[in-house]
């Protein structure tokens, strides 16, 4: 394994970066997106960054800013569609979310930076309504991320966004998020499809919650399509009744996403999940472990997620503010996993990466 830094700010106020995703194009160029320019985990100043690597992850460009709205642009996901086209996802809470949680914001700042965040929240009370555009969004690039079309609001959100199916559809398994749709249950998990590169979305189904759990427990899903067309979805689960208080449930669809089986728990300690189907046929699951020993973890399945091998350690971390790993396969079959953690004894998190091979763990 080889570890590397994608984005780290060593000085200044806005040093926190988090919640990355990664994809790769047909030329082998890597694209990593995240939320940066932050005072901390909760911060009204967040922007969406894009990093690129032209040498298989050995080095990365300085970040380009894709989104810088008046709100906190968070949880960037990215899906490569082919031919230079890629779809980026993100979400924004309304300013009232942060105004109601000033004590949370205070806990993630300090005596110098908190007055800055607090003053901005006060200013938001006079923000024109058109600037308070909260919700979940997608943006399309047609030129390898050099420019981006206008944001399109979607009913659901997930950290790593939708997946591209073999039939050309985009499939988005996500959590309802400020959709404004009275026919949807707030905070439930739904499946949507797009047949026009994210311009419009149609609901296919909802995913049932496991017995004893509800929308407060289930979050941040991700999906993958297997070679036989089966779609496997994974869901972050947390709270009372969940193993370790923080784990992953999975379910399956054999009808193109129109329905899913009842979710079952993997029983591991860690979340949220990300899937990658490797060219060898192996299904790779990455997730962050937030109870000691902390770090990024992987498991590998050779039967499409029906059974899993043992847990393997990608990183060892210093605290539980970490995770959201996402993985891409390089042309030679090796793998790049991006994630966020504190680098060494830093006080703020950075976007980091690790290059590895399946053979190292099998």
DRENTI-972957 format. One line per 10 residues: their letters; for each residue x, y, z of C-alpha. Coordinates in Angstrom, 3 decimals. Example, Ala and Ser with C-alpha at 12.3 -4.5 7.8 and 13.67 -1.06 7.14 Angstrom:
<pts>
as	12.300:-4.500:7.800  13.670:-1.060:7.140
</pts>
This chain:
<pts>
xxxxxxxxxx	0.000:0.000:0.000  1.082:3.563:-0.652  -0.467:6.497:1.214  -0.638:10.037:-0.152  -2.154:13.482:0.439  -4.787:14.858:-1.928  -5.748:18.068:-0.133  -4.302:19.443:3.126  -4.246:23.053:4.404  -1.576:23.626:7.023
xxxxxxxxxx	-2.412:27.191:8.104  -5.261:29.676:8.206  -8.830:29.454:9.458  -10.442:27.351:6.707  -8.488:24.116:7.050  -11.155:21.426:7.440  -11.972:19.201:4.430  -14.267:16.186:4.368  -16.594:13.679:2.667  -14.771:12.877:-0.595
xxxxxxxxxx	-15.680:10.794:-3.640  -13.606:9.665:-6.609  -14.007:8.535:-10.215  -11.745:7.826:-13.193  -12.138:8.573:-16.913  -11.168:6.512:-19.973  -7.777:8.235:-20.107  -6.928:7.216:-16.538  -7.370:10.692:-15.064  -8.669:10.622:-11.475
xxxxxxxxxx	-11.200:13.130:-10.135  -11.705:13.604:-6.392  -14.373:15.914:-4.991  -15.086:16.977:-1.415  -16.246:19.837:0.801  -13.486:22.265:1.809  -12.804:25.816:2.983  -14.352:24.920:6.322  -13.897:25.975:9.920  -14.979:22.522:11.052
xxxxxxxxxx	-17.438:19.669:10.669  -20.368:22.098:10.806  -19.584:25.318:8.960  -21.550:27.778:6.856  -18.520:28.536:4.647  -18.170:25.115:2.984  -17.401:24.904:-0.745  -17.167:21.955:-3.123  -13.636:21.262:-4.342  -12.405:19.249:-7.323
xxxxxxxxxx	-8.913:17.715:-7.406  -7.399:15.899:-10.409  -4.538:13.431:-10.741  -2.885:12.666:-14.085  -0.400:10.109:-12.730  -2.498:7.471:-10.994  -2.761:9.328:-7.690  0.949:10.102:-7.243  0.233:13.845:-7.344  -2.873:16.039:-7.372
xxxxxxxxxx	-3.767:19.489:-8.630  -4.729:22.374:-6.390  -8.485:22.390:-5.780  -10.859:23.997:-8.249  -14.053:25.382:-6.691  -17.189:23.945:-8.297  -19.805:25.218:-5.838  -19.627:28.290:-3.630  -23.205:29.146:-2.734  -24.321:31.257:0.201
xxxxxxxxxx	-25.024:28.010:2.051  -22.793:25.127:3.150  -21.967:22.995:0.096  -21.398:19.497:1.499  -20.910:15.797:0.714  -19.720:15.885:-2.888  -20.215:12.792:-5.020  -19.004:12.225:-8.582  -20.002:9.732:-11.294  -18.221:9.438:-14.636
xxxxxxxxxx	-20.623:9.000:-17.565  -18.141:8.610:-20.437  -16.981:10.909:-23.213  -15.869:13.621:-20.821  -19.240:13.813:-19.084  -19.488:13.573:-15.314  -22.205:14.221:-12.764  -21.451:15.819:-9.405  -23.824:15.689:-6.415  -23.968:17.760:-3.235
xxxxxxxxxx	-26.427:19.129:-0.689  -27.053:22.272:1.332  -28.940:22.721:4.595  -31.072:25.879:4.873  -29.417:28.640:6.882  -32.007:28.059:9.617  -30.381:24.668:10.296  -27.196:26.344:11.435  -28.957:29.201:13.185  -30.798:26.630:15.317
xxxxxxxxxx	-27.514:24.865:16.043  -25.247:27.739:17.021  -23.939:25.703:19.950  -22.932:22.923:17.558  -21.134:25.448:15.366  -19.472:26.892:18.448  -18.191:23.446:19.359  -16.474:23.101:15.969  -14.866:26.561:16.048  -12.887:28.606:18.564
xxxxxxxxxx	-12.823:32.045:20.177  -11.544:33.595:16.950  -13.523:31.732:14.297  -16.889:31.389:16.048  -17.697:35.153:15.860  -17.106:34.957:12.092  -19.560:32.083:11.683  -22.061:33.657:14.071  -21.954:36.991:12.251  -22.622:35.225:8.954
xxxxxxxxxx	-25.628:33.456:10.445  -26.955:36.827:11.612  -26.505:38.146:8.081  -28.460:35.211:6.665  -31.620:36.563:8.270  -31.612:39.216:5.538  -30.628:36.791:2.788  -32.890:37.008:-0.285  -34.966:33.861:-0.654  -33.343:33.005:-3.986
xxxxxxxxxx	-29.992:32.716:-2.172  -31.380:30.236:0.362  -31.455:27.411:-2.187  -31.185:24.385:0.054  -31.704:20.752:-0.817  -29.903:18.044:-2.810  -28.497:18.865:-6.250  -26.686:17.478:-9.293  -24.487:19.325:-11.789  -23.316:18.009:-15.155
xxxxxxxxxx	-19.958:18.647:-16.820  -19.488:17.819:-20.488  -15.776:18.709:-20.698  -13.939:16.642:-18.085  -14.806:18.981:-15.226  -13.630:22.249:-16.780  -17.122:23.764:-16.706  -20.408:22.821:-15.071  -24.051:23.308:-16.012  -26.674:24.784:-13.713
xxxxxxxxxx	-27.645:22.809:-10.626  -30.718:20.559:-10.800  -32.563:19.828:-7.545  -33.253:16.143:-6.834  -35.460:14.546:-4.150  -32.757:12.404:-2.492  -29.165:12.643:-1.354  -26.276:10.231:-0.752  -22.588:11.007:-0.170  -21.287:9.326:-3.326
xxxxxxxxxx	-24.258:10.087:-5.566  -25.871:7.886:-8.240  -24.365:5.040:-10.264  -24.329:4.543:-14.033  -26.024:1.301:-15.098  -25.023:-0.775:-18.121  -28.260:0.216:-19.879  -27.295:3.915:-19.656  -29.616:4.891:-16.832  -28.465:6.730:-13.746
xxxxxxxxxx	-29.725:5.034:-10.582  -29.791:7.127:-7.403  -30.411:5.342:-4.105  -30.693:8.147:-1.566  -32.362:9.612:1.478  -35.217:12.074:1.037  -33.809:15.537:1.682  -35.834:18.775:1.636  -37.574:17.554:-1.528  -40.795:19.473:-0.997
xxxxxxxxxx	-42.690:16.434:-2.338  -45.692:15.740:-0.103  -45.942:12.192:-1.496  -42.543:11.259:-0.033  -41.899:10.358:3.588  -39.399:12.752:5.090  -36.026:11.068:5.573  -36.994:7.745:3.964  -34.745:5.842:1.512  -35.916:5.975:-2.122
xxxxxxxxxx	-34.646:4.828:-5.510  -34.746:7.212:-8.488  -33.627:6.889:-12.093  -32.618:9.381:-14.766  -32.581:8.657:-18.480  -31.279:12.090:-19.529  -27.957:12.444:-17.675  -29.533:13.851:-14.523  -31.775:16.522:-16.035  -34.958:14.816:-14.756
xxxxxxxxxx	-35.584:12.041:-12.235  -38.354:9.458:-11.777  -39.095:7.500:-8.592  -38.884:3.715:-8.880  -39.505:2.542:-5.312  -38.788:2.986:-1.633  -36.624:0.680:0.477  -38.208:-0.733:3.613  -36.609:-0.071:6.979  -35.541:-3.128:8.994
xxxxxxxxxx	-37.835:-4.118:11.853  -37.310:-1.921:14.898  -35.543:0.832:12.966  -36.893:3.952:11.316  -35.732:6.954:9.301  -33.671:8.235:12.234  -31.484:5.140:11.915  -31.012:4.810:8.144  -28.846:7.163:6.088  -26.305:7.635:3.280
xxxxxxxxxx	-26.817:4.663:0.931  -24.734:3.564:-2.034  -25.329:0.982:-4.754  -23.508:-1.109:-7.350  -24.580:-3.112:-10.411  -23.184:-6.634:-10.714  -22.306:-8.366:-13.989  -25.656:-10.210:-14.075  -27.597:-6.961:-13.644  -28.348:-7.454:-9.954
xxxxxxxxxx	-28.179:-4.173:-8.032  -26.838:-4.315:-4.480  -27.618:-1.355:-2.215  -25.964:-0.596:1.107  -27.218:1.759:3.832  -25.580:3.447:6.808  -27.389:2.471:10.016  -26.887:4.037:13.415  -28.448:4.317:16.853  -30.207:1.990:19.242
xxxxxxxxxx	-30.794:-1.506:17.878  -27.890:-1.309:15.400  -24.796:-3.489:16.013  -21.997:-1.326:17.440  -24.454:1.570:17.142  -22.998:2.179:13.651  -23.148:-0.436:10.900  -24.225:-1.301:7.337  -27.361:-2.955:5.938  -27.547:-4.356:2.396
xxxxxxxxxx	-30.386:-5.326:0.053  -30.729:-6.449:-3.562  -32.763:-5.769:-6.694  -33.157:-8.152:-9.624  -35.594:-6.002:-11.604  -33.477:-2.989:-12.480  -34.195:-1.091:-9.274  -37.986:-1.322:-9.309  -37.972:-3.215:-5.989  -35.445:-4.299:-3.352
xxxxxxxxxx	-35.250:-7.144:-0.867  -35.532:-6.588:2.873  -32.285:-5.010:4.191  -30.041:-7.248:6.303  -27.223:-6.109:8.599  -23.597:-7.038:7.973  -22.901:-6.659:11.693  -19.620:-4.797:11.176  -18.503:-1.654:13.011  -18.366:1.162:10.489
xxxxxxxxxx	-20.146:3.204:7.825  -21.108:4.851:5.469  -20.577:2.311:2.681  -19.126:2.544:-0.810  -19.172:-0.272:-3.373  -16.859:-0.949:-6.318  -17.126:-3.904:-8.714  -13.542:-4.764:-9.669  -12.594:-6.035:-13.145  -11.695:-9.378:-11.526
xxxxxxxxxx	-15.319:-9.801:-10.428  -14.577:-9.003:-6.781  -17.024:-6.715:-5.011  -15.202:-4.247:-2.765  -16.863:-2.538:0.203  -15.096:0.392:1.885  -16.212:2.197:5.036  -14.893:4.162:7.999  -14.613:2.649:11.485  -15.513:5.222:14.138
xxxxxxxxxx	-14.921:3.194:17.271  -11.441:2.234:18.436  -9.330:1.176:16.682  -10.258:3.989:14.259  -9.575:4.017:10.527  -10.658:3.083:7.026  -11.640:-0.531:6.366  -12.405:-2.807:3.420  -14.104:-6.147:2.873  -14.103:-8.211:-0.320
xxxxxxxxxx	-16.831:-10.513:-1.655  -16.382:-13.095:-4.396  -20.082:-13.920:-4.751  -21.683:-10.535:-5.366  -22.087:-9.584:-1.723  -23.838:-12.739:-0.538  -20.895:-13.521:1.720  -17.885:-11.451:2.746  -14.286:-12.123:3.649  -12.601:-10.753:6.737
xxxxxxxxxx	-12.210:-7.067:7.456  -8.920:-5.501:6.336  -7.249:-2.316:7.539  -6.480:0.418:5.012  -5.557:3.105:7.555  -5.195:3.646:11.271  -6.538:6.993:12.481  -6.154:9.236:15.535  -9.823:10.060:16.213  -13.317:9.193:15.009
xxxxxxxxxx	-13.780:12.209:12.713  -13.021:10.253:9.552  -14.360:8.103:6.801  -16.510:8.314:3.678  -13.937:6.275:1.711  -14.595:5.787:-2.009  -12.621:3.614:-4.398  -11.739:3.687:-8.102  -9.919:1.070:-10.185  -6.851:2.094:-12.205
xxxxxxxxxx	-6.151:0.681:-15.693  -3.661:-1.845:-14.276  -6.230:-3.233:-11.820  -4.788:-1.505:-8.764  -7.083:0.612:-6.611  -7.237:4.149:-5.263  -9.290:4.830:-2.138  -9.879:8.426:-1.054  -11.116:9.360:2.419  -10.924:12.079:5.048
xxxxxxxxxx	-8.957:11.928:8.298  -6.582:14.015:10.353  -3.076:13.830:8.936  -0.700:12.904:11.765  -1.254:15.354:14.648  -3.220:17.985:12.671  -6.203:19.547:14.413  -8.219:19.584:11.180  -9.070:16.843:8.701  -7.639:16.543:5.193
xxxxxxxxxx	-8.453:14.595:2.029  -6.105:11.623:1.868  -5.677:8.549:-0.280  -4.160:5.094:-0.435  -3.147:2.977:-3.440  -3.485:-0.787:-2.998  -4.170:-4.084:-4.743  -6.618:-6.910:-4.046  -3.682:-9.325:-3.921  -2.435:-7.594:-0.766
xx	-5.535:-8.828:1.086  -6.276:-12.199:-0.519
</pts>
